[in-house]
Every structure is written in structure tokens, then in C-alpha cells.
């Protein structure tokens, strides 16, 4: 199931609303191209999807950086 989320990014004095799939959101967060401080949740659904994406990407990043 593809869940789309909407977020706002501040560019100077302008704001842009963009909708993208949760998969793309996770890829952007995991790659470091997008950070949680760069956007805000516009509704409860977006907040839930974003929190889930942040949790998943933080877990993935921890597993990739564990020392053996």
C-alpha cells in the first residue's frame, strides 16, 4: 500500500507543499538529503507516516554503523 504524505519546506519567504510516497520519503531521509528539521507535518496522517519513516530510517542507520 502506498501512503502519500504532504510536507512544507521553507525556501526564503516562500513555502511549497509537496506530496510524495512514504517510500520516497524514507529514501530521502535515509540518504541524508532530507532532515526532519526541514519540514513540518500538516495533519495527523502526515505526522504518523513521518514518525514511522523516521523510526525505520534511524533503525536502519544504527544497523549499518554497528561495530563488530
C-alpha positions in Angstrom: 0.0 0.0 0.0 1.4 3.4 -1.0 0.7 6.2 1.5 1.4 9.7 0.3 2.4 12.4 2.7 2.4 16.2 2.3 5.1 18.4 3.8 6.1 22.1 3.7 9.6 23.3 3.0 10.6 26.9 3.6 12.6 28.5 0.8 13.3 32.1 1.8 9.9 33.6 2.4 8.0 31.0 0.2 6.5 27.7 1.2 6.0 24.8 -1.1 3.6 21.9 -0.4 4.7 18.6 -2.0 3.1 15.1 -1.9 5.3 12.0 -2.2 5.1 8.4 -1.3 6.3 7.1 2.1 8.9 5.0 0.2 10.4 8.1 -1.4 10.3 9.9 2.0 12.2 7.1 3.6 14.8 7.1 0.8 15.3 10.8 1.2 15.7 10.6 5.0 18.0 7.6 4.8 20.2 9.3 2.2 20.5 12.4 4.3 19.1 14.7 1.6 16.1 15.5 3.7 16.1 16.0 7.5 13.2 16.2 10.0 14.1 19.8 10.8 13.5 20.7 7.1 9.7 20.2 7.1 6.6 20.1 9.3 3.6 17.8 9.5 0.4 19.4 8.1 -2.0 16.9 9.5 -2.2 13.8 11.8 -1.8 11.3 8.9 1.4 13.1 7.7 2.7 13.1 11.3 2.1 9.3 11.7 3.7 8.5 8.3 6.7 10.8 9.0 7.3 9.4 12.5 7.2 5.8 11.1 9.7 6.8 8.4 12.0 8.4 10.9 11.9 5.3 13.2 12.6 3.0 10.3 15.4 5.0 8.9 17.0 5.5 12.3 16.9 1.8 13.0 18.4 1.1 9.5 21.2 3.6 10.1 22.1 2.1 13.5 22.3 -1.4 12.0 24.7 -0.1 9.3 27.0 1.6 11.8 27.4 -1.2 14.4 30.9 -2.3 15.2 31.7 -6.0 15.1 
